[in-house]
Amino acid sequence: MSNQLKVIISRLMILMCLIGVSGCASPPKTLDPSISGPQMIVNPETIRLGVAKVLDTKIFFEGSGFKAKDSIYIELLGPKQAKLVVAEALIQPDGTFKAEVSKLAKITEILRADASFEIDKKYREFVIITQPPIPKGIYTAKVICMSSNLTAETKLTIKGPSMVDRTKDLLGRILGKIRFKKAN
């Protein structure tokens, strides 16, 4: 990589850090202790579809009011009949759960991409984009219990990538962490 390209990349990274630090985020949502029945929340309540942004964002669902030792999965239902399973968890003895969306689910379900790696002098992972990600819009996140009929829902807003997200993705392409391949 040329020195000029390294300078440009470092300046862009500094700019993105400054923008990221100055950005405002709403406080995380919490479960309502006054509700005794099933409930679920998602943090954050809004995500953007930039490849790097999705991969760097910790997305987790929390719930309470469920039967202990049951297992659950989280399904997203959204625009254009989108339906995807993004997380699973076991219900704890106190009736709660916490389910984080895994890196693989982010890649294959939300981004609709593939993951691969190469080993030359070191191990390098990368994302292969073959099609557009899930449609932006408001999704209903629904918890499905495996042994009982208890359920709960919450909303998750999916927005398109911001200019900063597009810049991060451009850097990811330059560095070989994001690759594009036409679908067959």
C-alpha positions as CSV (number, residue, x, y, z in Angstrom):
1,M,0.0,0.0,0.0
2,S,1.4,3.4,-1.0
3,N,2.2,6.0,1.6
4,Q,-0.3,8.4,0.1
5,L,-3.1,5.9,0.4
6,K,-2.1,5.2,4.0
7,V,-2.3,9.0,4.8
8,I,-5.7,9.2,3.1
9,I,-7.0,6.2,5.1
10,S,-5.6,7.5,8.4
11,R,-7.3,10.9,7.8
12,L,-10.6,9.3,7.0
13,M,-10.4,7.1,10.1
14,I,-9.7,10.2,12.3
15,L,-12.6,12.0,10.7
16,M,-14.9,9.0,11.3
17,C,-13.8,8.8,14.9
18,L,-14.5,12.4,15.5
19,I,-18.0,12.0,13.9
20,G,-18.6,8.9,15.9
21,V,-17.6,10.5,19.2
22,S,-19.8,13.5,18.5
23,G,-22.9,11.4,17.6
24,C,-25.8,11.1,20.0
25,A,-27.1,7.8,21.1
26,S,-30.3,7.2,23.0
27,P,-29.9,5.4,26.4
28,P,-30.4,1.6,26.2
29,K,-34.0,0.4,26.7
30,T,-34.7,-1.6,29.8
31,L,-37.3,-4.2,30.8
32,D,-40.3,-2.8,32.7
33,P,-40.3,-4.5,36.2
34,S,-44.0,-3.6,36.6
35,I,-45.0,-6.1,33.8
36,S,-45.4,-9.6,35.1
37,G,-46.2,-11.3,31.8
38,P,-43.9,-11.9,28.8
39,Q,-42.0,-8.9,27.5
40,M,-39.1,-8.3,25.2
41,I,-36.8,-5.4,24.3
42,V,-34.1,-4.9,21.7
43,N,-30.9,-2.7,22.0
44,P,-30.3,-0.8,20.0
45,E,-33.8,-0.1,18.7
46,T,-32.4,1.2,15.4
47,I,-29.5,-0.2,13.3
48,R,-28.0,1.0,10.0
49,L,-27.2,-1.4,7.1
50,G,-23.6,-0.5,6.4
51,V,-21.6,-3.7,6.4
52,A,-19.0,-2.5,8.9
53,K,-21.7,-0.9,11.0
54,V,-23.8,-4.0,11.3
55,L,-20.7,-6.2,12.1
56,D,-19.6,-3.7,14.8
57,T,-23.0,-3.2,16.4
58,K,-23.9,-5.4,19.4
59,I,-27.6,-6.3,18.9
60,F,-29.2,-8.1,21.7
61,F,-32.7,-9.0,22.8
62,E,-33.8,-9.3,26.5
63,G,-37.0,-10.6,27.8
64,S,-38.8,-11.6,31.1
65,G,-41.9,-13.3,32.2
66,F,-41.2,-16.6,30.5
67,K,-41.1,-20.2,31.8
68,A,-37.8,-21.3,33.2
69,K,-35.6,-23.7,31.2
70,D,-37.6,-23.2,28.0
71,S,-35.7,-22.2,24.9
72,I,-36.6,-19.4,22.5
73,Y,-35.6,-18.0,19.2
74,I,-36.1,-14.5,17.9
75,E,-37.7,-14.0,14.5
76,L,-37.7,-10.7,12.5
77,L,-40.8,-10.0,10.4
78,G,-40.6,-7.0,8.1
79,P,-41.1,-5.3,4.8
80,K,-41.4,-7.3,1.6
81,Q,-42.4,-10.5,3.5
82,A,-38.9,-10.6,5.1
83,K,-38.7,-13.3,7.7
84,L,-35.5,-14.3,9.4
85,V,-34.3,-15.9,12.6
86,V,-31.5,-13.9,14.2
87,A,-30.9,-15.2,17.8
88,E,-31.7,-17.9,20.2
89,A,-31.3,-18.4,24.0
90,L,-32.3,-20.4,27.0
91,I,-34.8,-19.0,29.6
92,Q,-33.0,-18.6,32.9
93,P,-34.5,-19.8,36.3
94,D,-35.9,-16.3,36.9
95,G,-37.8,-16.3,33.6
96,T,-35.5,-14.0,31.8
97,F,-33.3,-14.3,28.7
98,K,-30.7,-12.4,26.9
99,A,-30.0,-13.3,23.2
100,E,-27.3,-11.6,21.2
101,V,-27.3,-11.6,17.4
102,S,-24.2,-13.6,16.4
103,K,-21.7,-12.4,13.8
104,L,-22.8,-15.2,11.5
105,A,-26.5,-14.2,11.8
106,K,-25.5,-10.6,11.0
107,I,-23.6,-11.7,7.9
108,T,-26.0,-14.3,6.6
109,E,-29.4,-13.1,7.7
110,I,-29.2,-9.3,8.0
111,L,-26.6,-8.5,5.3
112,R,-27.6,-11.6,3.2
113,A,-23.9,-12.2,2.5
114,D,-21.3,-14.9,2.9
115,A,-18.2,-15.1,5.1
116,S,-14.8,-16.5,4.1
117,F,-11.2,-16.4,5.0
118,E,-7.8,-16.8,3.5
119,I,-4.5,-17.9,5.0
120,D,-1.3,-16.6,3.5
121,K,1.1,-15.0,6.0
122,K,-1.8,-14.5,8.4
123,Y,-5.4,-15.5,8.8
124,R,-7.8,-12.9,7.3
125,E,-11.6,-13.0,7.4
126,F,-13.7,-11.1,4.9
127,V,-17.4,-10.7,4.0
128,I,-18.6,-11.5,0.5
129,I,-21.5,-9.3,-0.7
130,T,-23.6,-11.1,-3.4
131,Q,-26.9,-9.3,-3.0
132,P,-28.5,-6.4,-1.2
133,P,-29.2,-6.7,2.6
134,I,-32.6,-7.0,4.1
135,P,-35.0,-4.2,3.2
136,K,-34.9,-1.1,5.4
137,G,-38.0,-0.4,7.4
138,I,-39.7,-1.3,10.7
139,Y,-39.5,-4.9,11.7
140,T,-41.4,-6.8,14.3
141,A,-39.1,-8.9,16.5
142,K,-41.0,-11.8,17.9
143,V,-39.8,-14.2,20.6
144,I,-41.0,-17.8,20.0
145,C,-40.9,-20.3,22.9
146,M,-40.2,-23.9,22.0
147,S,-42.1,-25.6,24.9
148,S,-44.9,-23.1,25.7
149,N,-47.1,-20.7,23.8
150,L,-45.7,-17.6,25.5
151,T,-44.6,-14.9,23.1
152,A,-43.7,-11.2,23.1
153,E,-42.9,-8.6,20.4
154,T,-40.9,-5.4,20.0
155,K,-40.0,-3.2,17.1
156,L,-36.6,-2.9,15.4
157,T,-36.0,-0.1,12.9
158,I,-33.5,-0.9,10.1
159,K,-32.2,2.2,8.2
160,G,-30.0,2.5,5.2
161,P,-26.3,3.2,5.6
162,S,-25.2,6.8,6.5
163,M,-22.4,8.6,4.7
164,V,-20.0,7.5,7.5
165,D,-21.1,3.9,7.1
166,R,-20.5,4.1,3.3
167,T,-17.0,5.5,4.0
168,K,-16.2,2.7,6.4
169,D,-17.4,0.2,3.8
170,L,-15.2,1.8,1.2
171,L,-12.2,1.4,3.5
172,G,-13.2,-2.2,4.1
173,R,-13.2,-2.8,0.4
174,I,-9.8,-1.1,0.0
175,L,-8.4,-3.2,2.8
176,G,-9.9,-6.4,1.4
177,K,-12.3,-7.0,4.4
178,I,-15.4,-6.5,2.2
179,R,-15.6,-8.1,-1.2
180,F,-18.3,-8.1,-3.9
181,K,-19.2,-11.1,-6.0
182,K,-22.1,-11.4,-8.5
183,A,-24.6,-14.0,-7.5
184,N,-25.0,-16.9,-9.9
